[in-house]
Amino acid sequence: MAKKLEGNGMWESSRMMLPEHREEILKQNKAIKKLIKPVLDEQEVAVINQAIESAIKTNATIILTVFGKYELRNISGIVLKLDLMLQMVKIILEDPYAEQDECEWVPLRNILKAEVKEVEVWDEGDIDW
């Protein structure tokens, strides 16, 4: 009887976890990894809007950093449409794993950064044959 009172006592042989307990532990661990969305000031919002408008006008590739609950994502592609009523941007993805002409709607409120990918233009005078 004295053995049961040592160490972990009576609970030593009954180590078991119910599926409900496991799900709750996983949910708590996931909540710990949640990101907090930064608040953008007016200048940063203006830079994002300018980059999107520039990408639409020049039909250039844009790289967006998008906020998600658990991670930041980079989306690159060509802006197909800017819907101001819905506050969303439609982008044709240039991801190697995406299907041809696959599109994604991105909410403007989730965009943290936007960069227009510059295309190199070569003049014929730059090439030495």
C-alpha positions as CSV (number, residue, x, y, z in Angstrom):
1,M,0.0,0.0,0.0
2,A,2.9,2.4,0.7
3,K,4.0,2.0,-3.0
4,K,0.8,3.8,-4.1
5,L,1.6,6.9,-2.1
6,E,5.1,7.3,-3.6
7,G,5.8,9.4,-6.7
8,N,2.7,9.8,-8.8
9,G,0.8,7.5,-6.5
10,M,-2.5,6.1,-7.7
11,W,-2.4,7.9,-11.0
12,E,0.8,6.3,-12.3
13,S,-1.0,3.5,-14.2
14,S,-3.9,5.6,-15.5
15,R,-2.2,7.9,-17.9
16,M,-4.8,8.5,-20.6
17,M,-6.0,11.4,-22.6
18,L,-9.5,11.8,-24.0
19,P,-9.9,13.2,-27.5
20,E,-11.7,16.2,-26.1
21,H,-8.7,17.0,-23.9
22,R,-6.3,16.6,-26.9
23,E,-8.4,19.0,-29.0
24,E,-8.5,21.6,-26.3
25,I,-4.7,21.4,-25.8
26,L,-4.1,21.8,-29.6
27,K,-6.6,24.7,-29.6
28,Q,-4.7,26.4,-26.8
29,N,-1.3,25.9,-28.5
30,K,-2.7,27.4,-31.7
31,A,-4.1,30.4,-29.8
32,I,-0.6,31.1,-28.4
33,K,0.8,31.4,-31.9
34,K,-1.8,33.9,-33.1
35,L,-0.4,37.1,-34.6
36,I,-1.5,40.5,-33.7
37,K,-2.3,42.7,-36.7
38,P,-0.3,45.9,-36.8
39,V,-2.1,49.2,-37.4
40,L,-0.9,51.0,-40.5
41,D,-0.6,54.8,-40.5
42,E,-1.9,57.0,-43.4
43,Q,1.5,57.2,-45.2
44,E,1.8,53.4,-45.3
45,V,-1.8,53.0,-46.6
46,A,-1.0,55.7,-49.3
47,V,2.1,53.8,-50.4
48,I,0.1,50.6,-50.7
49,N,-2.6,52.3,-52.7
50,Q,0.0,54.0,-55.0
51,A,1.7,50.6,-55.6
52,I,-1.6,49.0,-56.5
53,E,-2.6,51.8,-58.9
54,S,0.8,51.7,-60.5
55,A,0.6,48.0,-61.0
56,I,-2.9,48.4,-62.6
57,K,-1.7,51.1,-65.0
58,T,1.5,49.4,-66.1
59,N,0.2,45.8,-65.9
60,A,3.2,45.0,-63.8
61,T,3.7,42.2,-61.2
62,I,3.0,43.2,-57.7
63,I,4.1,41.5,-54.5
64,L,1.8,41.9,-51.5
65,T,2.5,41.0,-47.9
66,V,-0.8,39.9,-46.5
67,F,-1.7,39.4,-42.8
68,G,-3.2,36.1,-41.7
69,K,-4.2,34.9,-38.2
70,Y,-1.1,32.7,-37.8
71,E,1.4,33.9,-40.5
72,L,2.2,36.5,-43.0
73,R,1.9,35.5,-46.7
74,N,3.6,36.9,-49.8
75,I,1.3,36.9,-52.8
76,S,2.7,37.9,-56.2
77,G,0.8,38.4,-59.4
78,I,-0.9,40.8,-61.7
79,V,-3.7,43.0,-60.5
80,L,-6.8,42.2,-62.4
81,K,-9.4,44.3,-60.6
82,L,-9.6,46.8,-57.7
83,D,-13.1,46.7,-56.2
84,L,-13.5,49.8,-54.0
85,M,-17.1,48.8,-52.9
86,L,-15.9,45.5,-51.5
87,Q,-12.5,46.9,-50.5
88,M,-10.7,44.0,-52.3
89,V,-8.1,43.4,-54.9
90,K,-8.3,40.5,-57.4
91,I,-4.9,39.1,-58.4
92,I,-3.9,36.6,-61.0
93,L,-1.3,34.5,-59.1
94,E,2.2,33.9,-60.5
95,D,2.8,31.1,-58.1
96,P,4.5,28.1,-59.7
97,Y,2.1,25.8,-57.8
98,A,-1.0,27.7,-58.9
99,E,-3.1,26.7,-61.8
100,Q,-3.0,28.8,-64.9
101,D,-5.0,32.0,-64.5
102,E,-5.8,31.2,-60.9
103,C,-7.1,34.3,-59.1
104,E,-7.3,35.3,-55.5
105,W,-9.3,38.1,-53.8
106,V,-7.3,39.9,-51.2
107,P,-9.0,42.3,-48.7
108,L,-7.3,45.7,-48.7
109,R,-7.5,45.8,-44.9
110,N,-5.2,42.7,-44.7
111,I,-2.4,44.1,-47.0
112,L,0.6,45.2,-44.9
113,K,3.0,46.0,-47.7
114,A,2.9,46.3,-51.5
115,E,5.8,46.4,-54.0
116,V,5.7,46.7,-57.7
117,K,8.2,44.4,-59.4
118,E,10.3,46.4,-61.8
119,V,10.8,45.0,-65.2
120,E,14.2,45.5,-66.8
121,V,14.1,47.2,-70.1
122,W,17.1,46.8,-72.3
123,D,18.1,49.3,-74.9
124,E,19.8,48.0,-78.0
125,G,22.8,50.2,-77.2
126,D,23.4,48.2,-73.9
127,I,24.3,45.0,-75.7
128,D,27.8,44.4,-77.0
129,W,28.0,41.8,-79.7
